[in-house]
Amino acid sequence: MAPTPPTDAELNTLIRARLAALGIDLDQLPPGSTPDPETGSPGQDSVLASLRSFLRGTVATLAAYQLPVSGATDPEVAKALSQQHAPVLYPANSTEWRKA
């Protein structure tokens, strides 16, 4: 059985929770979809609609990406290879950063 896509309300809850974890409160934005005339800040509904669209499209595409491998590679091995870390230009800096 295929999973059912999340509803707008479920995505709104996810978005608000993730933003709250980062210290961002959408209630600071003007209600509705009309931008604030003084600051130009988008309305809450506009922000939520944009983020829902991003989650429904871009995230699934990125999650499905697999690094290219030769045609002779076993599909299970190709899956494992796609989970490897991307090469880093200066690995020493990355190593020190991960220790923190």
Stockholm file with secondary structure:
# STOCKHOLM 1.0

chainA/1-100         MAPTPPTDAELNTLIRARLAALGIDLDQLPPGSTPDPETGSPGQDSVLASLRSFLRGTVATLAAYQLPVSGATDPEVAKALSQQHAPVLYPANSTEWRKA
#=GR chainA/1-100 SS CCCCCCCHHHHHHHHHHHHHHTTCCGGGSCSSSSCCTTTCCCCHHHHHHHHHHHIIIIIHHHHHCCCCCCTTSCHHHHHHHHTSCCCCSSHHHHHHHHHC
#=GC SS_cons         CCCCCCCHHHHHHHHHHHHHHTTCCGGGSCSSSSCCTTTCCCCHHHHHHHHHHHIIIIIHHHHHCCCCCCTTSCHHHHHHHHTSCCCCSSHHHHHHHHHC
//
